[in-house]
């Protein structure tokens, strides 16, 4: 997105702080999505950009794409139900579970991705969370179990039931970061401007805005 579009996005996200009802939250999410799509579409038309399609014929492991991530080298990572795909603009490389390789991806169904833009990609799979090291080309299983959401901002965050955990690289554990009273599952973690993150639940009527450096101090 352009800098102007990015500013609009940040202002729209901040409005979440005032929303308390599920209908409003869901309506706002849909509206925000349409606004962003409209801005991107308008920008594309103004630059006469054309699109090429990637399919299984090009090497994509599965046609159903769950998530996209661009690393610090400009490489596109594609999460599917049948493994992780790496696209460098020319070729597609696929990473899947290999039971004979302890450093392979432990689960083929990749739902979401996040990264630190410094050599690490984090994968939310149906069976837990994995880390991929771009330098060593090795996967590490960080946590197994049912995880609802994943997000990276000055650290790796995951949502599990009504709790948010932060990954501690020194201890290799996930420490409890924030507990949400009255929530269902922590269905998603949304980015904000600088020092805050938004957390919303599958109940759809409660939203929490917390200070990223002071998790015990909820803003709303």
Secondary structure, 3 states (H helix, E strand, C coil): CCHHHHHHHHHHHHHHHHCCCHHHHHHHHHHHHHHHHHHHHHHHHHHCCCCCCCCHHHCCCCCCEEEEEECCCCCEEEEECCEEEEECCCCEEEECCCCCCCCCCCCCCEEEEEECCCCEEEEEECCEEEEEECCCCEEEEEEECCCCEEEECCCEEEEECCEEEEEECCCCEEEEEEECCCCCCEEEEEECCCCEEEEEECCCCCEEEEECCEEEEECC
